[in-house]
Amino acid sequence: MINAESSGGLPLYLTIPAFLTGIAEAYGNRTALTWFTRKKEKLSCTYRELADRSARLCSTLCVRGLAGKRVALVGENSADWLVAFFAALSCGCAVVCTDTEQSDDTIRDMLRAADAQVVFLSSPFVSICTSLLHEPDTKVETLFLMGGGDGTDVSATMPDLLEQGYDLICTGTAPTPPAIQPDQTAEFVFTSGTTSRSKIVMLSHRAILQNVHDASVYVCLYEKVFTSLPFYHAYGLNCAVLCSLYQGAHLYINGNLKNTSRDLQLAQPDTIFAVPLLVEAIHNQFWVNVERTGKTMQLRRGMKLASVGRRFHIPLGRHLLEDVRRKAFGRMRLIICGGAHLNQDILKEFDLMGIALLQGYGITECSPLISVNCNAENRLGSVGCPLESFELSLVDGEIWVRGPAVMQGYYKDSKQTEEVLQDGWFKTGDLGYQDKDGFLYLTGRKKNLIVFKNGKKLSPEKLEALLAPLPLVKEVMVYGTANGSSTDDVKLTACIFPDPKQTEGMSSYDILSRLHYEVDQINARLPVYQQIQMITIRENEFDKTATKKIKRYDLQ
């Protein structure tokens, strides 16, 4: 099912099976996926092989009577994960994308809440999920094992399932998969849950593929793409994976965060999908390496010269910075970044070195991308222009969007669905504004707004952006602490996790004294009601979502 009348000259697929068939026909023997084993062995599969494996597994699921079931995927990023994803959707199943970074009990709760019936899992999660088979109130009936290993309660392993599917296809006995409708639910995705508990978002085939199409109109990927974003998250799956495959890119997948740096070095990509935490790590390591060469001041001067040249359209320092980029980053020319706020100085430095860092903005309920900067026009500080199929409205500063990529609703939660959907408009809960050219800028979360007795309001993100660059600060969250009997009598508090590297050898008293001094310098530039009045120190990092945003509700 293909609509050829789509803007940008790109086909608009309406179902995932049509998408898989389309990319296999378009890109054939081109390499689709590459990953590295623990021994750094390089393994790959082509577009045609990806489609063939998915077809085999689809046939097996159909002949086992599992077509149309609710299929959960519980495992780290892998080619098997994607094969199971495509196969399940091709036989009418809806896929439950399960956050494997949660506790054992939470993972089981997710499977129960989503009414999962079939579970594809990798070895580390066998013991977690087998108990569900014996619970009277759960719908889990079958476990399949991805990758290597074994399990006593596992019905079959992925190699067994693929072999069975191969025999079915070769003998002509493979059943015909059920017809898939564009508005059929494809993904059950858990929200990140930064300000509330996770909800289950239902996304249709049409919504996901409209988003993939529109994103690809705005952002053109280079040949080699790297991602370590978790597939269970809409950003990692729909943006990083599906957009890369849609454009025929060679996608390098990282399944273990401990090996991210290693795999990034082995892949040598020209494009990276990332969250700010990874970008900051790459940026920090770059400057550590520069310091080792003793050329920090020389490079700083070169960047300053290039920045001045940019304003007057003179290519000052261009050759120096191009040489630095090539030696430090190899082929890398493009980074797509989303999920949280990114320091503007980092954006500018990458830009000066010839690496386009395109910031985007999305939310799970919108499949997930709402806006993104373009290759041709990257406005630093903004999150780009809304995708072409979205209508965007600002209601009292809150961003509302409407379009085909908006979710179908929250699973089994009509009350919260009605709270956020109004006449097709989805209320994002995010605050922002647009400039005269339509570029969108984020200013904070509506739920995070701190309201004072005098009626003034403040987005804590504004203060966090000022505090984050302080040398001793690794992570920070600002919130209002009760200062009286009424809820609006608050004082601003900054909860800070100090950078262990910067504070090595310092006492708690020294750390707090230094922070108070630096915060006072910032306070001096702010109106009285925006000044930080209290600082607390954390001993551990904040709990975070899949996109590495701090879970605010855990502290407030």
N, C-alpha and C positions, 0 to 999 in steps of 0.2 A: 504494500500500500504506500504509494509515493505521490506526493504532490509536487510536480515539477515547476509549478508557478510560484516559486519562493524567491524572495529578494536575495541579492548577493550571488545569484547563480548557483546556490547550494540546494540540494534536494531536501525536502522536509518529509522525513519518515514519520509515519503515524503510529507504528507499533515497533516494539523491540525486535521481533522476528524479522520484520521488513528491514530494519536497520542492520541487523546481522547479515542478512542476505546481500544487502546493498554494498556494505563495505567489503565483503568477501569478493563480490564481482568486480568492484572498482579497484581493489588493491591486491587481490590474488596472492602471489608469492612474496609480496613485500613483508618484511618482518613487522609483526604487530607488537609482540611482547618479548622482553628480555628480563631475566632475573639472575641473581648470583647465589650459588650455594655457600655453605659455611666455609668450604675450601676454595672459594672464589672462582668456582667453575661457572662458566657462562652458558645459560640455557635459554633457548628462544623458541618461539612458534610464529608462523606466518598468519596472515589474515584468513587464508583458506583453512589452515589447520585449526584455528580458533573456532571457525564456523563448523567444521567437520566434527570436532570433539563435542561441541555444544549440541549438534544434531544427534550424535550417538547417545549422549546422556538423555536428551529429550525423549528419544525412542524408548530407552530403558524405563524412564519414569512413567511413560504412557502405558507400556505393557505390564508394569507392576501396579497399574491402577491408581497412580499418584497424580495424574493430570488434574489441575484445578485445585490442588491442596495448598495449604499455607506453608511455605518453605522458609526456614530460618537458616541463615549462614552465620556460623560461629567459628571464626578463625582469623589468623593474620592475613595480610595482603598476600595473594598468590595467584598463579594462573588457574589453579583448580577452583579458587573462589569465583573467578570471573566465568569459568566454564559452567559452574553450577548456577550462577546468576542468569546467564543467557539461556541455559537449558530449561530452567524452571519457568522463566517468563515465556519461553517458546511453547510450553505445553499448558499455558493457561493458569499457572500458579502465580501467587503474589509472593514477593520475597521480603522477609523480615531481616533488615540489616541490623545486626546485633553488636552493640558496643562491647568489645572484648576487654577493654581496659577497666571495666567495672569489677566489683567484687563478685565472688561466686554466687552469693545469694541474689545479687542484683541481676546477674545474667539469667538466672532461673526465673526471676520475677518478670523480666522482659519477655521471655518465651511464653510464660503463662499469660501475661497481659495481651500479647499479640495473637494468642490462640494458635501458636505454631503447631503443625502436625508432623512435619518432616524436618529433620535437622541435619544439615551438612556441617561437619565440624572437623577441626584438626586435632591432633593427638593431645595437646595440653588441656583440651576441654572435654575429653571423654568422661573423666570421672565426675565432672561438674554436671553434665547433662544426663548421665545414665539414670540417676535417681528419678528423673521426670517420667521415665517409662513406667514406673511402678506407683505413681501417684494417681489416686482416683479422680482428682479434680483437674488434671491436666489433659490436653489434647495431643501431646506428643506421642507418636506411635512408632516412628522409625528414625534410626540414626544411621547416617552414612559418613564414612571416614574419608576426609581429604588428605592428600599427601601420604607419607609413610606411617608405619605403626600398626597397632591392632587394638581391639577392644572386645571384651566378651559380649557386650550388648549391642555391638555394631552389626547392622544387617549386611553391609557390604562395604568394600573400599572403592575409591574412585577408579582404580585400574580395572576392577571386576565389572563395574557398571559400564565403563567405556567399551570393554571387550564384549559384553552382552549386547550393547547397542550396535557395535560393528557387525556382529553376527546377524542381528535383526535386519540391518540395512542390506548386507550382502545377500541374504536369502530372500529378500523382498517381503519379509513378514513384519516389517516395522509398521505400527499403526499410524494413521494420519492424525497429527496433533489437532486439537480443537481450534476453531477459528478465534482469533484474538481481536477484540474491539478496541479502538483508540482510547475510549474513556474507561476501559477496564483498569482497576487498580493494579499497579505494577510493584510499587515499593511501599513498605511500611518502615518509616525512618523515625528514630527517636530524636526529639529536639535536644539541643545542647544543654539546655537547662541552666543558664547563667543566673537568672533571677527567679526561677520557679522549678518545680519538679518536671522531669521529662514527660512529654506527651508523645503520642504516636501519630505521626503525620502520614496521611494517605496520598500518594502521588500516582497519577494515571500515566499510561504510556504516552498519551498526547502531550501532557504537561512536561514530562521529562525531555522528550525529543524536540518540543518547541523551544525549550530552554537551551538545549544543545545547539540547535540550529542558530538561534539568535546570538548566542555567545560567539559562535564561529564566524558570524558576519562581522563582529567587532574586533575579534582577536585572532590573528593568524599565527599559528604555532610554527616553530622551526622544526627541522627533521627529527632531532633526537630530544625526547622529553623525559624528564625524571620526576617521579613523585614518591613521597613517603607518606602522603596523606592517607588516613585510614579509609578503606573502601566502605565501611559501615556508615560513613558520614556522607551527606549529599554533596558536599564540596569535593571530597575525594573521589566519589564514584561518578557523579553526573558531570562534573566539570573536568577533573583531571583525566579520568579514564575515558568516558564516552566522547568528550570533545576531542581528545587525542586520536582515538580510533576513527571518529567521524572525519577528521582531516587527513587520515592516512599516515599519521606520525608513527615513529618507532618509540614505543613507550617502555621505559625502564622502570620496573616496580621494585620497591623496597618493602620487605615484609617484616623486618625487625629493626626497630628504632635504634638499637645499639649499633647496628651496622650502617646507619644512614651515611655517615661521613665516608666510610669505606666504599659503599656502593656508588656514592656520588663521584668519587675519584675514579672508580672503575668505568662508570658510564660515560663520563666526559660529555654531558649533554649541552645543548645550546639553549634549551628551555627548561625551566623548573616551575612546578606548581608548589607553593609553599604557604605557610603561615608566618606571621612576623617573628615568632621564636626562632625558626630556622634561618630566616633572613638575617636576624641579629647575630646568630651564631656564626654564619658565614662571614658577615661583616667584621665581627670581633676577631675571628681567626685571621682574616686578611691583615688587619692592623698589627696583630701579634707578629705575623711573619715579616711585615714591613719593618717593625722595630728591630727585629733580629738582624736585618741588613744594615741598620744604621741610617736609613734614608727617609725617616719619617718627616723631618723638616723639609726636605727636598720635595717630597710628594705633596705635602700640605701647601707649599708655595705654588707648585704646579697646578693644584686644584683651584687655588685662589685666582691664579692667572687665567685659567680656563673659564672660571665663572665670570670674571670681568669681560673676557673676550665674547662670551655668549651674549651679554647684554648689548654689545656693539656689533654682533655678527662677524666677529673676527676669530679665526681658528687658532687662538693662542693655546699652547700646551697640548694640542691635540695628539701629536705624535708620541709625546711622553706618556700620556694617559692610555693611549691605544696599546703601547708596548707593555704598560703595567697590567692592563686588562688581560692581554694575551698570555703573559707569564703567570698571572695569579689565578685566572679563571678559565683559561683554555678557550673552548668554543662558546662558552656561555654568553648569550646576547639578550635573553629575555627571561624575566621572572614575573609570574602572575601570583599576586599575593592577596589574601583575604582572610577573614576570620577575626581580626582585631586591629587596633590602631597600630600604625607603624611610625617610628620616629622620622620626622621630616629630613633631618640631616643625613640619615642613611639613604633616603630616596635621592637626595641631591648628589651624594657622592657616587652612587651607582650610575646615575644619569651622566655625570661628567666622564665616567670611565667607559661610556658607550654601552652600558647594560640598561635596557629599558625595564623599569620596574612598574608594572601596571597594577594599580590597586583596584580591587572590585568590592562590591557589597552584595551580600546575599543573605537569605534566611531560609531555613529548611522548608518552610511552608510555601516557598516560591520556586522550588525545584532545582537549585536554590538561588541562582544568580538574578539580581535585580538590575544592577548597573556595573559597568566596568570601563576603564580607560581603553582607548584604541591604540594600535601600533602607530597609526598616523598622527594621532593627537593625544598626548599624555599630559594631562594637567596635574602637576604635582600638588598633593594635598587633597585632591578630590577623589571620589570613588567612581568617577566617570559619568557617562550619560546612561539613562535607563535603556534597557533593551527595547528593540523596536516593537515588540508585541505587547509591551506593558503601557498602561496608562498610569501616570503618577500624579498624586495630589498631596498637597501639604495642608493638613487640617490642624490648626493651632500648633503648627510646627512639627506635628507627627507625620511620618511618611506613610501614605496609603497607596496601595498598588492594585491594579485590576488587569486581568489578562488570562490567556489560556494556560499559563504555567502555574497559576495559583492552585493550591491543594484542593482536594475534595473535602477535606475536613479532618478532625481528630477522631481516631478510631474509638468507638464506644464512648464518646464524650461530646454530646450535642450541645451541652451548656457552654463549654469553653469554645466550641466551634462558633456558636451564635455570638459570642462576645467579640470575636476577632473578624468575623465575616459579616459585611453589611452591603446588600445589593451587589454582590460580586467583588466589593472592595475588601482587600485584606489590610487590617490595621497592624502595621509592623511593630509598633511600640518604640521605634527608633525616631529620634529627633534629627532634623537637618534642614538644609535650605539649598536652593539652586541658584547658580549665577545666571547672568543674562544669556549665556550660551547653552544653558540647560545642564551644565555639569553639577553633579550632586555632591554635597558636603555633609558629613555626619557630625553632630554635636553632642550626642549622648543617647541614653535610654530613658524613655518616659518614666518607667518604673523606678529608675535610679534617682530621679530628680529629688533634690533636697529642698524642702519648702521651709522658709523662715517665718518668724512671727510677724515681720513687717510686710509679708506678702511676696517678698523676692524669692526667686527660684534659682537653683544652680545645678548644672550637670557635673557630677563628680569627675567625669572623664576629662574635663577641662583642667582641673587641678592635677590629676594623675599624669597628664601629658607634661606638666611643668616639673613634677617631682621625679619622673622616671629617668631623666638624663643625669641626675645627681650621681656622682661617682660611687657612693656607698649603697645606692639603691639597686637591688636586683628585681624586686617586684613591689608594687604598691597598690593599695586600694583606699579610696577616700569615701567616708560615709558620715552621716550625722548621728552623733551620740546624744541620747536624751539628757537635757540639762535642767529639767523642771517637770512640772506635772502635766503639761500639754505636749502633744506629739510634735508641734512645730517649734517648741523651745529646744533647739539643738545647738551643739557646738561641733564644728568640723574636726574630724579625726582622721589622721593618716596612719594606716596600719602598714608597716614596712617590713619586708624581708630583706635584710642587708646582704650585699654581695659577699660571699665567703672569701673570695680572692682579695677583695679590696679591704676587708676588715681583719685579715689575718694578723694575729698578735695584739689586736685592740681589745680592751675590756668593754663590757656592756655599757659602762658609764661613759667611756670615751666615744663609743659609737653614737649613743644618744646625744651627747653634747655636740658632736660634730653635725649630726642631723638637725638639731635645734638651730644651730648657727646658720646652716644652709637654707633651712626652711624660712627662717626669719628674713633672709635676703629676698626670698620670693614673696613673702608676705608684704614686704615694704612696697612692692609694685602693684598690690591688689587692693581693691576696696575692702573696708573693714569686714563686711559680712562674708567675703570670700576667703578670708585668711584662716589658715590652719591653726587650730587652738590646742590640739593635743596630738602627740605622736606615740604610737605603741609599736613595739618590736616583736616580730615573729621569729621563732626558732627554726621553722620549716617553711618550705614553699607552700603557696596556696594550692588548694585543689582546683583542677582545671577541667574544662570540657575537651571534647575531641579536637577542637580547633585551637586549643591552648588559651582559651579565655578563662579568667578567674570566675569561679562559681561564687557569686556574691551572697546568695542566700545562705551559704554554709557559715558565713561569718556574722551577717547582720541579724 
